[in-house]
């Protein structure tokens, strides 16, 4: 699996990961590849990351972005996970757009990988008005969905904020998937981002019994997202739709 080449990541990208079903796993997988390639990068969030998901040795928490910058400069090769504060010792809260822009300018060239969504560990979600939190300096948006959601009941078992689903359908079938992705693109991306910002759909967990469902989902996804992939972060593979 070569995510850097697959997603054509340059040394100045700001990548925001949204959706569910592997956001944090993708963020850390990208981080490992960038470390191996010797490319400077930081991992962060404009939503909230669980403290338990982060190696304490990687964690850098401070409300002052200039302090964060100074500490990174002392050890720029380290794979830092940065945040503004810890919330109830359970979640890491991130920085504002202005702070991220300052970070990027001070440490350029730098790849920023940002988790911009929360899904309560479910493989997909429906959106409140204020979600997701995508910084305006983002250059790539990777929207993740777990293949195990396809044709399953729309409830809290697999869907975070399932109560926000506005249709009468009971199952996440082809029509619901298409409408959901179209709505996300139209309401969450189109008003804020130019076509030059890459829009990538990753259908994750395309392994075992979910592979055929992932392929069916991809036929819909590639009509809406300019770049569409299926893969399994667990098994370590990804392929273009």
Order of alpha helices (4+ residues) and beta strands (2+ residues): alpha-beta-alpha-beta-beta-beta-alpha-beta-beta-beta-alpha-beta-beta-beta-beta-alpha-beta-alpha-beta-beta
